Amino acid sequence: MKKLFVITAIATIMFSINSCKTKGCTGADATNFNASANSDDGTCQYNGTLLLWVNSTTADNWVTNLDVQSVTIAVSGSSTSPITIADVNTYIPPSTAPTCSQGSAFSFAMSLGNSLTKTCTITVTATDSNGQPVAIPGSPYTYTYTCSNTAPLVHCAAFQLQ
């Protein structure tokens, strides 16, 4: 009888411990964070921002040597529509890489899924002052978007177009 009582008591305790675990996404910065979850089930989904930038040397080269008038930049896997600068002569390039708090003229929203790394293709298309296509050296670029995975998490990365 004592054995049956001990087995029943152990089973009750084990059931109570296991039934208290709520599985879900425990990543506080995930889009599907579950505040009541106490056991991560690997379903966290993350979003991020990819900032693209062009320094003054590259912008000057595009205008002076390639006669670029307009530029359109698209990023695969981004929910942001391609961004166009109709007149590159009016673009004022930043002197240093933009920070996430500053933003950028070329800011793309990214869905990272359940990973903090994503490879995307950045395509730059350009036209000259006559409306003819201009080949931009290096385009399309392949870039691996990598976020920090230590606190505080930063889901923002900058890539310089050259």
ChimeraX commands (.cxc) that place a marker at each C-alpha (Angstrom):
marker #1 position 0.00,0.00,0.00 radius 0.5
marker #1 position 2.88,2.35,0.79 radius 0.5
marker #1 position 4.41,1.58,-2.62 radius 0.5
marker #1 position 1.18,2.50,-4.37 radius 0.5
marker #1 position 0.98,5.75,-2.41 radius 0.5
marker #1 position 4.60,6.67,-3.24 radius 0.5
marker #1 position 4.12,5.87,-6.95 radius 0.5
marker #1 position 0.89,7.90,-7.06 radius 0.5
marker #1 position 2.55,10.83,-5.27 radius 0.5
marker #1 position 5.54,10.80,-7.67 radius 0.5
marker #1 position 3.24,10.58,-10.72 radius 0.5
marker #1 position 1.15,13.50,-9.42 radius 0.5
marker #1 position 4.23,15.64,-8.84 radius 0.5
marker #1 position 5.66,14.80,-12.30 radius 0.5
marker #1 position 2.32,15.60,-13.96 radius 0.5
marker #1 position 2.12,18.90,-12.10 radius 0.5
marker #1 position 5.66,19.91,-13.09 radius 0.5
marker #1 position 5.14,19.04,-16.77 radius 0.5
marker #1 position 1.69,20.60,-17.03 radius 0.5
marker #1 position 3.05,23.97,-15.82 radius 0.5
marker #1 position 5.31,24.31,-18.86 radius 0.5
marker #1 position 3.80,26.59,-21.47 radius 0.5
marker #1 position 5.63,26.25,-24.75 radius 0.5
marker #1 position 5.97,29.14,-27.13 radius 0.5
marker #1 position 8.34,31.87,-28.26 radius 0.5
marker #1 position 10.31,33.27,-25.33 radius 0.5
marker #1 position 12.36,35.75,-27.38 radius 0.5
marker #1 position 11.20,39.12,-26.05 radius 0.5
marker #1 position 12.12,40.92,-29.29 radius 0.5
marker #1 position 10.38,38.41,-31.57 radius 0.5
marker #1 position 7.19,39.37,-33.39 radius 0.5
marker #1 position 5.37,36.40,-31.88 radius 0.5
marker #1 position 6.69,36.69,-28.30 radius 0.5
marker #1 position 4.51,34.79,-25.82 radius 0.5
marker #1 position 4.82,36.35,-22.35 radius 0.5
marker #1 position 3.18,33.35,-20.73 radius 0.5
marker #1 position 5.58,30.84,-22.31 radius 0.5
marker #1 position 8.24,29.45,-20.04 radius 0.5
marker #1 position 9.66,26.91,-22.49 radius 0.5
marker #1 position 10.93,28.04,-25.90 radius 0.5
marker #1 position 9.62,25.87,-28.73 radius 0.5
marker #1 position 11.84,27.35,-31.48 radius 0.5
marker #1 position 9.01,29.18,-33.29 radius 0.5
marker #1 position 10.22,32.76,-32.73 radius 0.5
marker #1 position 9.94,35.04,-35.78 radius 0.5
marker #1 position 12.15,38.11,-36.16 radius 0.5
marker #1 position 12.06,41.26,-38.27 radius 0.5
marker #1 position 14.92,43.59,-39.01 radius 0.5
marker #1 position 16.08,46.53,-41.07 radius 0.5
marker #1 position 18.78,46.60,-43.70 radius 0.5
marker #1 position 20.31,50.04,-44.25 radius 0.5
marker #1 position 22.15,50.56,-47.51 radius 0.5
marker #1 position 24.40,53.52,-48.09 radius 0.5
marker #1 position 26.64,55.07,-50.68 radius 0.5
marker #1 position 29.62,57.20,-49.70 radius 0.5
marker #1 position 30.56,60.41,-51.52 radius 0.5
marker #1 position 33.36,58.75,-53.53 radius 0.5
marker #1 position 30.98,56.18,-54.98 radius 0.5
marker #1 position 28.22,58.74,-55.60 radius 0.5
marker #1 position 30.69,61.04,-57.34 radius 0.5
marker #1 position 31.95,58.15,-59.48 radius 0.5
marker #1 position 28.40,57.23,-60.47 radius 0.5
marker #1 position 27.64,60.81,-61.53 radius 0.5
marker #1 position 31.00,61.87,-62.99 radius 0.5
marker #1 position 32.34,58.71,-64.61 radius 0.5
marker #1 position 29.17,56.73,-65.35 radius 0.5
marker #1 position 26.80,59.66,-66.06 radius 0.5
marker #1 position 24.23,58.15,-63.71 radius 0.5
marker #1 position 21.04,60.20,-63.44 radius 0.5
marker #1 position 18.76,57.85,-61.47 radius 0.5
marker #1 position 19.31,54.79,-59.31 radius 0.5
marker #1 position 16.86,52.12,-58.16 radius 0.5
marker #1 position 17.79,49.73,-55.37 radius 0.5
marker #1 position 15.90,46.51,-54.62 radius 0.5
marker #1 position 16.55,43.87,-51.97 radius 0.5
marker #1 position 15.36,40.28,-52.30 radius 0.5
marker #1 position 13.33,39.09,-49.33 radius 0.5
marker #1 position 12.35,42.61,-48.31 radius 0.5
marker #1 position 8.77,43.78,-47.94 radius 0.5
marker #1 position 9.92,47.29,-48.90 radius 0.5
marker #1 position 9.34,48.30,-52.52 radius 0.5
marker #1 position 12.43,49.21,-54.55 radius 0.5
marker #1 position 13.68,52.69,-53.71 radius 0.5
marker #1 position 14.52,55.16,-56.49 radius 0.5
marker #1 position 16.53,58.34,-56.39 radius 0.5
marker #1 position 15.35,60.17,-59.49 radius 0.5
marker #1 position 18.26,62.61,-59.53 radius 0.5
marker #1 position 21.50,61.31,-58.09 radius 0.5
marker #1 position 22.93,64.84,-58.24 radius 0.5
marker #1 position 20.60,65.79,-55.37 radius 0.5
marker #1 position 21.61,62.81,-53.19 radius 0.5
marker #1 position 23.75,63.87,-50.24 radius 0.5
marker #1 position 25.75,60.85,-49.12 radius 0.5
marker #1 position 26.49,60.31,-45.44 radius 0.5
marker #1 position 30.14,60.69,-44.42 radius 0.5
marker #1 position 30.00,57.48,-42.37 radius 0.5
marker #1 position 27.88,54.36,-42.21 radius 0.5
marker #1 position 24.39,55.11,-40.94 radius 0.5
marker #1 position 23.38,53.78,-37.56 radius 0.5
marker #1 position 20.08,52.11,-36.88 radius 0.5
marker #1 position 18.87,55.13,-34.92 radius 0.5
marker #1 position 19.77,57.49,-37.79 radius 0.5
marker #1 position 18.23,55.44,-40.58 radius 0.5
marker #1 position 19.17,55.75,-44.22 radius 0.5
marker #1 position 17.80,56.92,-47.55 radius 0.5
marker #1 position 17.82,53.25,-48.46 radius 0.5
marker #1 position 16.08,51.44,-45.60 radius 0.5
marker #1 position 14.58,47.99,-46.22 radius 0.5
marker #1 position 12.34,46.02,-43.86 radius 0.5
marker #1 position 13.41,42.38,-43.63 radius 0.5
marker #1 position 11.63,39.30,-42.36 radius 0.5
marker #1 position 14.29,37.10,-40.80 radius 0.5
marker #1 position 12.05,34.15,-39.99 radius 0.5
marker #1 position 13.27,32.17,-37.01 radius 0.5
marker #1 position 16.92,32.95,-37.75 radius 0.5
marker #1 position 18.97,36.03,-37.09 radius 0.5
marker #1 position 20.85,35.54,-40.37 radius 0.5
marker #1 position 19.55,35.99,-43.89 radius 0.5
marker #1 position 21.26,36.11,-47.26 radius 0.5
marker #1 position 19.75,38.57,-49.70 radius 0.5
marker #1 position 20.59,39.97,-53.11 radius 0.5
marker #1 position 20.85,43.73,-53.51 radius 0.5
marker #1 position 20.26,44.87,-57.07 radius 0.5
marker #1 position 21.20,48.37,-58.20 radius 0.5
marker #1 position 19.89,49.52,-61.57 radius 0.5
marker #1 position 20.77,52.89,-63.00 radius 0.5
marker #1 position 20.03,55.06,-66.00 radius 0.5
marker #1 position 22.07,57.87,-67.49 radius 0.5
marker #1 position 20.92,61.37,-68.39 radius 0.5
marker #1 position 19.61,60.00,-71.73 radius 0.5
marker #1 position 17.49,57.35,-69.98 radius 0.5
marker #1 position 19.82,54.53,-71.06 radius 0.5
marker #1 position 20.75,51.70,-68.64 radius 0.5
marker #1 position 24.10,52.02,-66.89 radius 0.5
marker #1 position 25.95,49.00,-65.48 radius 0.5
marker #1 position 26.82,49.55,-61.83 radius 0.5
marker #1 position 30.05,47.70,-60.98 radius 0.5
marker #1 position 29.43,44.90,-58.50 radius 0.5
marker #1 position 25.64,44.78,-58.88 radius 0.5
marker #1 position 23.93,42.56,-57.98 radius 0.5
marker #1 position 25.55,42.28,-54.57 radius 0.5
marker #1 position 25.03,39.27,-52.32 radius 0.5
marker #1 position 24.92,40.18,-48.67 radius 0.5
marker #1 position 24.46,38.04,-45.58 radius 0.5
marker #1 position 22.38,40.01,-43.13 radius 0.5
marker #1 position 23.49,39.09,-39.62 radius 0.5
marker #1 position 21.96,40.35,-36.40 radius 0.5
marker #1 position 23.50,40.36,-32.97 radius 0.5
marker #1 position 22.30,37.45,-30.87 radius 0.5
marker #1 position 23.38,38.87,-27.54 radius 0.5
marker #1 position 21.47,41.34,-25.42 radius 0.5
marker #1 position 20.47,43.90,-26.40 radius 0.5
marker #1 position 19.50,42.38,-29.71 radius 0.5
marker #1 position 20.04,44.64,-32.70 radius 0.5
marker #1 position 18.04,43.69,-35.77 radius 0.5
marker #1 position 19.62,46.22,-38.02 radius 0.5
marker #1 position 22.61,46.02,-40.36 radius 0.5
marker #1 position 24.30,48.44,-42.74 radius 0.5
marker #1 position 25.86,47.60,-46.11 radius 0.5
marker #1 position 27.87,50.02,-48.23 radius 0.5
marker #1 position 27.27,49.98,-51.97 radius 0.5
marker #1 position 30.52,50.56,-53.84 radius 0.5
marker link #1:1,2 radius 0.2
marker link #1:2,3 radius 0.2
marker link #1:3,4 radius 0.2
marker link #1:4,5 radius 0.2
marker link #1:5,6 radius 0.2
marker link #1:6,7 radius 0.2
marker link #1:7,8 radius 0.2
marker link #1:8,9 radius 0.2
marker link #1:9,10 radius 0.2
marker link #1:10,11 radius 0.2
marker link #1:11,12 radius 0.2
marker link #1:12,13 radius 0.2
marker link #1:13,14 radius 0.2
marker link #1:14,15 radius 0.2
marker link #1:15,16 radius 0.2
marker link #1:16,17 radius 0.2
marker link #1:17,18 radius 0.2
marker link #1:18,19 radius 0.2
marker link #1:19,20 radius 0.2
marker link #1:20,21 radius 0.2
marker link #1:21,22 radius 0.2
marker link #1:22,23 radius 0.2
marker link #1:23,24 radius 0.2
marker link #1:24,25 radius 0.2
marker link #1:25,26 radius 0.2
marker link #1:26,27 radius 0.2
marker link #1:27,28 radius 0.2
marker link #1:28,29 radius 0.2
marker link #1:29,30 radius 0.2
marker link #1:30,31 radius 0.2
marker link #1:31,32 radius 0.2
marker link #1:32,33 radius 0.2
marker link #1:33,34 radius 0.2
marker link #1:34,35 radius 0.2
marker link #1:35,36 radius 0.2
marker link #1:36,37 radius 0.2
marker link #1:37,38 radius 0.2
marker link #1:38,39 radius 0.2
marker link #1:39,40 radius 0.2
marker link #1:40,41 radius 0.2
marker link #1:41,42 radius 0.2
marker link #1:42,43 radius 0.2
marker link #1:43,44 radius 0.2
marker link #1:44,45 radius 0.2
marker link #1:45,46 radius 0.2
marker link #1:46,47 radius 0.2
marker link #1:47,48 radius 0.2
marker link #1:48,49 radius 0.2
marker link #1:49,50 radius 0.2
marker link #1:50,51 radius 0.2
marker link #1:51,52 radius 0.2
marker link #1:52,53 radius 0.2
marker link #1:53,54 radius 0.2
marker link #1:54,55 radius 0.2
marker link #1:55,56 radius 0.2
marker link #1:56,57 radius 0.2
marker link #1:57,58 radius 0.2
marker link #1:58,59 radius 0.2
marker link #1:59,60 radius 0.2
marker link #1:60,61 radius 0.2
marker link #1:61,62 radius 0.2
marker link #1:62,63 radius 0.2
marker link #1:63,64 radius 0.2
marker link #1:64,65 radius 0.2
marker link #1:65,66 radius 0.2
marker link #1:66,67 radius 0.2
marker link #1:67,68 radius 0.2
marker link #1:68,69 radius 0.2
marker link #1:69,70 radius 0.2
marker link #1:70,71 radius 0.2
marker link #1:71,72 radius 0.2
marker link #1:72,73 radius 0.2
marker link #1:73,74 radius 0.2
marker link #1:74,75 radius 0.2
marker link #1:75,76 radius 0.2
marker link #1:76,77 radius 0.2
marker link #1:77,78 radius 0.2
marker link #1:78,79 radius 0.2
marker link #1:79,80 radius 0.2
marker link #1:80,81 radius 0.2
marker link #1:81,82 radius 0.2
marker link #1:82,83 radius 0.2
marker link #1:83,84 radius 0.2
marker link #1:84,85 radius 0.2
marker link #1:85,86 radius 0.2
marker link #1:86,87 radius 0.2
marker link #1:87,88 radius 0.2
marker link #1:88,89 radius 0.2
marker link #1:89,90 radius 0.2
marker link #1:90,91 radius 0.2
marker link #1:91,92 radius 0.2
marker link #1:92,93 radius 0.2
marker link #1:93,94 radius 0.2
marker link #1:94,95 radius 0.2
marker link #1:95,96 radius 0.2
marker link #1:96,97 radius 0.2
marker link #1:97,98 radius 0.2
marker link #1:98,99 radius 0.2
marker link #1:99,100 radius 0.2
marker link #1:100,101 radius 0.2
marker link #1:101,102 radius 0.2
marker link #1:102,103 radius 0.2
marker link #1:103,104 radius 0.2
marker link #1:104,105 radius 0.2
marker link #1:105,106 radius 0.2
marker link #1:106,107 radius 0.2
marker link #1:107,108 radius 0.2
marker link #1:108,109 radius 0.2
marker link #1:109,110 radius 0.2
marker link #1:110,111 radius 0.2
marker link #1:111,112 radius 0.2
marker link #1:112,113 radius 0.2
marker link #1:113,114 radius 0.2
marker link #1:114,115 radius 0.2
marker link #1:115,116 radius 0.2
marker link #1:116,117 radius 0.2
marker link #1:117,118 radius 0.2
marker link #1:118,119 radius 0.2
marker link #1:119,120 radius 0.2
marker link #1:120,121 radius 0.2
marker link #1:121,122 radius 0.2
marker link #1:122,123 radius 0.2
marker link #1:123,124 radius 0.2
marker link #1:124,125 radius 0.2
marker link #1:125,126 radius 0.2
marker link #1:126,127 radius 0.2
marker link #1:127,128 radius 0.2
marker link #1:128,129 radius 0.2
marker link #1:129,130 radius 0.2
marker link #1:130,131 radius 0.2
marker link #1:131,132 radius 0.2
marker link #1:132,133 radius 0.2
marker link #1:133,134 radius 0.2
marker link #1:134,135 radius 0.2
marker link #1:135,136 radius 0.2
marker link #1:136,137 radius 0.2
marker link #1:137,138 radius 0.2
marker link #1:138,139 radius 0.2
marker link #1:139,140 radius 0.2
marker link #1:140,141 radius 0.2
marker link #1:141,142 radius 0.2
marker link #1:142,143 radius 0.2
marker link #1:143,144 radius 0.2
marker link #1:144,145 radius 0.2
marker link #1:145,146 radius 0.2
marker link #1:146,147 radius 0.2
marker link #1:147,148 radius 0.2
marker link #1:148,149 radius 0.2
marker link #1:149,150 radius 0.2
marker link #1:150,151 radius 0.2
marker link #1:151,152 radius 0.2
marker link #1:152,153 radius 0.2
marker link #1:153,154 radius 0.2
marker link #1:154,155 radius 0.2
marker link #1:155,156 radius 0.2
marker link #1:156,157 radius 0.2
marker link #1:157,158 radius 0.2
marker link #1:158,159 radius 0.2
marker link #1:159,160 radius 0.2
marker link #1:160,161 radius 0.2
marker link #1:161,162 radius 0.2
view
